Amino acid sequence: MGAAGGRWGRRERALLWTLLVIAWDAAWGQLRYSVPEELPKGSFVGDVAKDLGLELPALRDRGIRVASGGRMQYFALHGKTGHLVTAERIDREQLCESVQQCLLRCEVIVEGEMKVYEIEVEITDVNDNTPSFRLAGKELRMSETTPPGTRFPLIRAHDPDLGPNSLQRYELSGDEHFSLAVQAGPGGDQRPELVLAKALDREEAAFYELVLRASDGGEPARTGTARIRVAVLDANDNAPVFSQAEYIVRVAEDVPVGSLLVTVTATDADEGLNGNVKYSLTKITEKASKIFELDSETGALTIVGCLDFEELSSHELEVQAHDGGDLFDTAKVVITVTDVNDNAPVISVRSSLREISEDAPPGTVVALLHVHDRDSETNSQVRCSLDGGVPFRLRSSQGSYYSVVTAGELDREKVSEYNVTVRAADSGSPVLQSSALLALRVLDVNDNAPVFAETRYSARLAENNAVGALLLTVRASDADWGQNARVRYRLSEGRVRGAPLSSYVSVQAETGALYALRSFDYEEVREVRLWVWAEDGGAPALSSNVSVLLEIVDENDNAPQVLYPPAAAPSAAVSGWSGVELAPRSAEPGALVAKVVAVDADAGQNAWLSYELAKATEPGLFRVGLHSGEVRTARFPLARDVARQSLVVVVKDHGRPALSATATLTVVLAESVAELLSELGSAAATPGEPAASLTRWLVLAVAAVSCLFFAFLLLLLALRLRHWRRSQLLAASGSAALRGVPASQFVGIDGVRAFLHSYSHEVSLTADSRKSHLRLSSGSCCDTLPVRPPPEEPTPLLGEDPPSPPQPQPNTDWRFSQTQRPGTSGSQNGEEGGAWPNNQFDTEVLQAMILASANEAADGNSTLGGGTGTMGLSARYGPQFTLQHVPDYRQNVYIPGSTATLTNAAGKRDAKNAGASGGNKKKSGKKEKK
């Protein structure tokens, strides 16, 4: 009982050690399985998924496969169950002929995790081979003098199986003269020998037929047989003897076929036939029999096949020498094959990536390689490297495995594909090497913003363009690929003259073409500045912008506009522009008569104006300045010249085609105002004149106003007389009470006369126009009543006028100075002259007309339209265009026969009003309206 308990304890300990070894191997990534040979294809070997702790769904997702280092793939992995199964029928004797423990190694590669697990499968032997003899039979020759107990070697049986399944015993059947003896060799092999049990007698029997059986230990046992024929001969008492009991030969595996390895020699002391020695191989494997050949006569052992160190590194042969009497001797030949560097390293790609993102961090594994060299020792030492110029490096993983990892950042825009060449070289001489190519495509990441082809864009667009016209095309490129390189364009938000930018310009999102959404006018918009954004299709999207300048080019689309003379009424007989000017008949050649003032809204050459006289009543009487527009006399007016001259001035710009406008001037040749009025009256009485009715109504209005004015004067005089009479009565009744009242409170005839003197009729009559003005204005509101005379002088009541100062002589030189001439070209040289009428009444009337025109321009009541002091130019051409661009016709005008000087009365009035308060300005305006 105690012995049984001890054996059970030993079994438990052995089982425990076995489990510990399996667990240790599994923990270090190595599994061991054992399967018998000759299993059919697809037989179960082991549950790899369970032993490695892998889930079946994970196996399918991660990708798992089996790789073997040999040429044949003996195992496969079942994808659904995770079982390791046989891929081919395995013959242990073919794989491991002379190896006691037959192990096959393979690797399980998990591609998703880049892990490798080694598996060792032991192939156990089964009794699938029958013991066999190289020869079906053997003939032995024995001398009849051979003593009993003599031993004769028999042919050996060979069983490739191992252990109990190998050859176990020999049996001999046939005759009582012979028995079987089995000797154990140096390696534990059995050597059958035929033992002579009884003396032979050739005369009794010349031949004996025996059967040699070889049996293995399998279940059931297998048996092989060989026939032994014994011939009885005469006596032969000397056996051959080998010179060496063992021959050892070292040969390189690359020795050529036909080379001599060794020559075995044996000598026999007999003579004749009994001394003739022949050689034979008694122990040789089937593979060795295809490689080596022994000459039976000479004993030369030669090579007839190729040696391969990687398949079998040593061969052991047994050579037998026998003479003619069947006496023999045995020698052993050991052939050791030495390795030469005849195998290049083999690179196996166990797992690799086909694509990698360009933002992969350094150290990312892209391939798992296995490198193996079948040579041994120094010849099997392998060095691996990568061809230069690639951002990858090799990293040794475990054993013969290497990982190809990224060594730096990748940039698809520089290199989109890599062909990585892995080279493996051994340490033999000469060096053998091999290579493997890894193709890797770099996937794009949106890391590049669009880049415009130019830093800024500009385009010139002619005004009055068609809606939808192409302005220009901006282009941006993106170094990325696919959707990340798809560029779309848009406009940044902005405003042009208060309107959204999108109402002026649009951009095509795909092509970057900019189109005009409206027709541009150079006079409104000179240029448009905008920003165009380019955005790619990545996530997140990257963008950039560029400035675009659109310059509007002026076209000659605006005709010149005449500012002076003023525009004619729509019902006027003469179309275009018209005005009435006065020219003395005594005017000298070159005297300034009028000035045509015109502007052009265009710019540049399109706004250069030129003037020419297109039509005149007397063609040679007047001329027009080409660039100044000044109308001057070309000769002395003649008596035969009609008093009323009609001039048509054409104003042209320099555009292509040129645009023009006309101005019509009516110049009256008269020496006095009476003659002027007479000419205007005759013109008004003309039935065909459309302005006759207007002039008639103007004359009636002047007469009505004059009557009202004289009535007002009479009423004022009556009130004064009444007041004066009352003051006399009060003075008579109580003069003492009135002595304290100042005399300045009583206004007499001097005040009335001063009041009458301060008023003047200012009549501006324009022929051929429906706009005529009748104004009553005062030169000053502060000097209406004269200063109270000194108390010692009596104040006249009526009829007696104070002595007036002497009238100064008229100034005969009434020409304008260089800076006083009207028009934009007033600074140009020109000569004008003529006698001014010396009639005092005519002079005062002309003075009134000039004052009326000056006050009209100053008060903002000009018929040209517009605000105060701008002559209507600010509404059309902007606030910067004021009256400074139009000459002032009132500056420093000297009136012959009078001490008055027109020095821009409006300017003085404005200066006074500037110093006063707002209320004073209103009062001044009311008084002027009166």
C-alpha positions, 0 to 999 in steps of 0.5 A, spaced: 500 500 500 505 504 501 509 503 495 502 504 491 501 511 494 509 513 493 507 511 485 501 515 485 505 521 489 510 521 483 505 521 478 501 527 481 508 531 481 510 529 474 503 531 472 504 538 476 510 539 473 507 538 466 502 543 467 507 548 470 511 547 463 505 548 459 503 554 463 510 557 463 510 556 455 503 560 454 505 565 459 511 567 454 507 566 448 509 559 446 504 553 446 506 546 445 502 540 442 503 533 440 499 529 435 500 523 432 503 522 424 499 520 418 493 524 421 488 526 415 488 533 413 484 538 417 485 534 424 485 537 430 491 539 433 489 544 439 485 550 441 489 556 440 484 561 441 482 558 448 489 557 450 491 564 448 485 567 451 483 570 445 475 571 443 473 568 437 469 575 434 476 579 436 480 573 431 475 575 425 476 583 427 483 583 428 486 578 423 489 572 425 493 567 421 499 561 421 506 562 418 511 557 418 518 558 417 519 552 412 517 551 405 511 546 407 505 549 411 503 543 415 498 547 420 492 552 419 488 556 423 480 555 423 477 561 423 470 560 426 473 555 431 480 558 433 482 551 432 489 549 430 488 543 424 493 540 420 494 542 413 497 536 410 498 529 411 504 529 416 509 523 415 514 523 421 519 518 418 520 523 412 520 529 416 525 527 422 528 521 419 534 520 424 531 525 430 528 522 436 523 528 438 520 530 431 518 538 433 514 542 428 514 550 429 510 555 427 507 562 429 500 565 430 500 572 428 495 577 430 495 582 425 491 587 429 495 587 435 502 586 431 503 580 436 506 573 434 505 567 438 510 561 437 507 554 437 511 547 437 507 541 435 511 534 437 509 529 431 509 522 435 510 516 431 505 510 429 506 504 427 505 505 419 512 502 417 513 495 416 521 492 417 524 491 411 530 488 408 534 492 403 535 485 399 530 480 398 535 474 400 542 473 401 546 467 399 552 465 404 557 460 402 560 456 408 566 451 408 564 444 410 570 445 415 567 451 418 567 449 426 560 450 430 559 456 433 561 460 427 557 466 426 555 469 419 552 476 419 545 477 416 542 482 412 539 487 417 532 490 417 530 497 417 524 500 420 523 508 420 519 508 426 521 509 433 520 506 440 516 500 440 514 501 433 521 500 431 524 493 430 524 489 436 526 482 434 529 477 429 527 470 428 530 464 424 526 458 421 529 453 416 534 447 419 537 445 425 544 446 423 543 453 424 541 458 429 540 466 430 544 470 434 542 478 435 548 482 437 547 489 440 551 495 436 554 501 439 548 505 438 543 500 441 541 497 434 540 489 433 545 486 428 542 479 426 548 473 426 547 466 423 550 461 428 553 454 425 550 450 430 552 443 427 558 441 423 556 441 415 557 436 411 557 438 403 556 431 401 550 430 406 547 437 404 550 442 399 544 448 400 540 450 406 534 455 405 533 459 411 527 465 412 529 471 417 523 474 420 524 481 423 518 484 427 516 491 430 513 492 437 507 495 434 499 493 435 498 489 431 506 487 430 508 488 423 513 483 420 518 483 414 522 477 411 528 475 407 531 469 404 537 466 406 541 461 402 547 457 405 551 454 400 557 449 403 564 450 400 570 447 401 575 450 407 577 458 407 581 459 413 583 467 413 578 473 413 579 480 410 581 485 415 580 493 414 586 497 415 581 502 420 575 500 424 572 507 423 573 512 417 571 519 419 571 524 413 569 531 413 566 534 406 563 541 405 556 541 402 558 544 396 563 539 394 561 537 386 558 530 384 563 525 382 568 527 388 572 521 391 570 522 399 575 516 401 577 509 399 577 503 404 581 498 404 581 490 406 587 485 406 586 477 406 591 472 407 588 467 403 590 466 395 586 465 389 579 466 390 579 466 397 584 472 397 579 476 392 576 481 397 570 485 395 566 491 398 559 492 399 555 497 404 551 493 409 548 499 413 546 505 409 539 509 409 535 510 403 537 518 402 544 516 403 544 511 398 542 516 393 548 520 395 554 515 396 556 510 391 562 504 393 566 501 388 566 494 390 572 492 387 577 498 389 573 500 395 572 508 393 566 511 396 564 517 391 558 522 391 553 521 386 548 526 389 548 533 392 549 534 399 545 539 403 548 541 410 541 544 412 537 537 411 542 532 414 549 534 417 552 527 418 552 520 414 554 514 418 555 508 413 557 501 414 562 497 409 563 490 409 569 486 405 568 479 404 573 474 400 571 469 395 570 464 401 565 469 404 569 471 410 568 478 411 570 484 415 566 490 417 568 498 418 564 504 419 565 510 415 562 517 418 561 523 413 561 529 417 558 535 412 560 542 413 556 548 412 558 553 407 554 560 405 549 557 400 543 560 403 541 567 402 537 570 408 529 569 407 525 575 409 518 574 410 512 579 411 508 577 417 504 583 417 504 590 413 499 596 412 498 598 405 496 605 408 498 610 413 495 617 415 500 622 414 499 625 421 501 618 424 506 619 430 513 617 430 514 610 432 508 607 428 508 600 426 507 599 419 510 592 418 512 586 421 518 582 418 521 575 420 528 574 417 531 567 417 537 564 414 538 556 413 545 556 414 549 555 421 553 559 425 556 565 422 553 564 416 546 564 419 548 571 422 543 576 419 544 584 419 537 588 416 537 595 414 533 599 410 534 603 404 536 611 405 531 616 404 525 614 407 522 616 414 522 609 417 527 605 421 527 598 423 526 595 430 528 588 433 522 585 436 523 578 438 528 573 436 528 573 428 522 578 428 523 586 426 518 591 426 518 597 421 516 603 424 516 611 422 522 615 424 519 622 423 513 626 421 510 624 414 508 629 409 503 627 403 504 633 399 511 632 399 511 624 398 504 620 397 507 613 396 513 610 399 516 603 396 520 601 402 526 596 401 528 592 406 535 588 405 538 582 409 545 580 409 548 574 412 555 574 415 558 569 410 563 569 405 561 571 400 556 575 403 549 573 401 543 578 401 536 578 399 530 584 399 523 585 400 519 591 398 513 594 402 509 599 398 505 604 403 501 609 401 500 616 405 493 618 406 491 625 406 490 630 412 487 637 411 493 640 414 494 645 408 490 652 407 488 654 400 494 658 397 492 664 392 496 664 385 497 672 386 498 676 393 493 681 390 488 681 384 486 688 380 482 689 374 479 694 370 472 695 368 469 700 363 463 703 366 456 702 363 458 694 363 453 689 362 450 686 368 453 679 369 459 681 366 466 677 368 470 681 372 476 677 373 478 670 376 481 668 382 485 662 383 487 658 389 490 651 390 490 646 395 496 642 396 492 636 400 488 631 396 481 629 395 475 633 399 481 636 403 483 640 396 476 642 394 476 649 394 470 654 394 470 661 394 466 666 397 466 674 398 467 677 405 461 682 407 462 689 406 458 695 403 459 700 397 455 706 398 451 704 403 449 698 399 451 690 401 457 688 397 453 682 394 449 687 390 454 689 386 459 683 385 458 675 386 463 670 386 462 663 383 463 658 388 467 653 384 471 657 379 472 663 383 470 667 377 467 674 379 461 677 376 458 684 376 451 684 378 449 691 376 452 696 371 457 701 374 457 708 373 464 712 374 461 718 376 458 714 382 463 709 384 470 710 382 473 703 385 471 697 389 475 694 394 473 687 396 476 680 399 475 673 397 475 667 401 478 661 399 476 655 403 477 647 402 473 641 404 476 639 410 474 638 417 475 642 420 476 647 414 482 651 412 481 658 409 485 664 406 483 670 403 486 675 398 484 683 396 481 684 390 481 691 387 476 693 381 477 700 378 472 703 374 474 706 368 471 712 365 467 712 359 465 718 355 457 717 357 456 724 360 455 730 355 458 737 357 453 741 362 452 748 361 452 752 367 452 759 364 448 762 360 442 759 364 438 754 361 432 756 357 425 754 359 422 748 355 417 752 351 422 757 349 423 757 341 430 756 341 432 749 344 439 748 348 441 754 352 440 762 352 441 768 355 441 776 354 448 780 354 449 787 353 455 790 348 456 797 347 457 799 340 463 802 341 466 796 344 473 795 341 476 788 338 477 783 344 472 786 349 469 781 353 462 780 352 460 774 356 463 767 358 460 760 357 461 756 363 460 748 362 463 742 366 463 735 364 461 729 369 466 725 366 474 725 368 480 725 364 480 726 357 473 725 357 472 732 361 477 736 357 472 741 354 473 746 347 468 751 345 467 754 338 462 758 335 457 754 331 452 760 328 452 767 329 448 773 326 454 776 324 459 771 323 465 776 323 463 780 329 464 775 335 469 770 337 469 764 342 476 762 346 477 755 344 479 753 352 476 759 356 469 759 353 470 767 353 465 771 348 469 777 345 468 782 339 472 780 333 472 787 330 468 794 331 461 793 331 458 797 325 452 801 324 449 796 319 450 790 324 443 789 327 442 790 334 440 784 336 445 778 335 444 771 336 450 766 338 450 759 338 456 756 342 458 749 341 461 745 347 465 739 346 469 734 350 475 730 347 472 723 348 471 718 343 466 719 340 465 726 342 459 729 346 457 736 345 452 741 348 450 748 345 449 755 349 445 760 345 447 767 347 443 774 345 447 780 345 444 786 344 448 792 341 446 798 345 449 804 348 444 806 353 439 802 357 433 806 354 436 803 347 437 796 350 429 796 353 427 799 346 430 793 343 427 788 348 421 791 347 421 791 340 423 784 341 417 782 346 412 786 341 414 781 335 408 776 334 413 771 333 417 771 339 414 767 345 417 771 350 413 777 348 407 775 353 412 774 359 416 781 358 409 784 358 407 781 364 414 783 367 413 791 365 406 791 368 409 788 374 414 793 375 409 799 374 404 796 379 410 795 384 412 803 383 405 805 384 404 801 390 411 804 392 409 811 391 402 810 394 406 808 400 411 814 400 405 819 400 401 815 406 408 816 410 408 823 408 401 824 411 403 821 417 409 825 418 405 831 417 400 829 422 405 827 427 408 834 426 402 838 427 400 835 433 407 836 436 406 843 434 400 844 438 403 840 444 409 845 444 404 851 443 400 849 449 406 846 454 412 847 451 416 846 457 413 839 457 416 837 451 423 840 452 426 834 454 424 830 448 430 830 443 429 832 437 432 826 433 425 823 435 422 827 430 423 825 422 422 831 417 423 831 410 430 829 410 428 823 413 423 822 408 428 824 402 434 819 405 428 813 406 427 815 398 434 815 397 435 808 400 430 805 395 432 803 388 428 799 383 432 793 381 430 790 375 433 783 372 430 782 365 432 776 361 430 776 354 427 769 351 426 767 359 420 766 363 424 767 369 424 775 370 425 778 377 423 784 380 426 786 387 426 792 392 432 792 396 435 796 401 443 797 401 443 798 408 438 797 414 442 801 418 442 808 415 435 809 413 434 815 417 440 820 417 443 823 423 440 828 427 443 835 425 446 839 430 441 843 434 443 850 432 441 848 425 434 849 423 431 842 421 427 844 414 420 841 414 418 840 406 421 843 400 428 845 402 433 839 400 440 840 403 446 841 399 448 835 396 455 833 395 458 835 388 457 829 383 464 826 381 466 825 374 465 818 371 471 813 371 472 812 363 476 806 364 471 801 366 474 795 364 475 789 368 482 787 371 485 781 370 483 777 376 476 780 376 474 777 369 468 772 369 470 765 368 475 759 369 480 762 365 479 769 367 487 770 368 488 769 361 490 775 357 485 779 353 483 786 351 476 789 352 474 796 351 468 801 350 465 807 352 460 807 358 454 811 357 454 818 361 447 819 362 446 819 369 439 815 369 442 810 364 448 809 369 443 808 375 439 803 371 445 799 369 447 799 376 440 796 379 441 791 374 448 789 376 446 789 383 440 785 382 444 779 379 449 780 384 444 779 390 441 774 386 447 770 386 449 771 393 442 770 396 441 763 393 435 765 388 439 764 382 435 760 377 441 755 376 438 752 382 441 749 388 443 751 395 446 758 397 452 760 394 453 754 390 449 755 383 446 749 383 453 745 383 453 741 389 447 737 388 450 734 382 457 734 383 458 734 390 459 739 396 466 740 394 464 743 388 462 750 390 462 757 387 469 757 388 469 754 381 465 759 378 467 766 377 464 772 381 462 777 377 461 782 382 468 783 384 471 790 384 466 793 378 467 800 377 461 804 375 462 810 371 459 817 373 458 814 380 462 814 387 459 807 388 464 801 387 461 793 387 466 790 392 462 783 393 456 786 397 454 779 399 460 778 402 460 784 406 453 782 408 455 775 410 461 778 414 456 782 418 451 776 419 456 772 421 457 776 427 450 777 429 446 772 432 441 767 429 435 772 430 439 778 426 440 773 420 432 772 420 431 779 420 436 781 415 432 776 410 425 778 411 428 785 410 431 783 403 425 780 401 421 786 402 
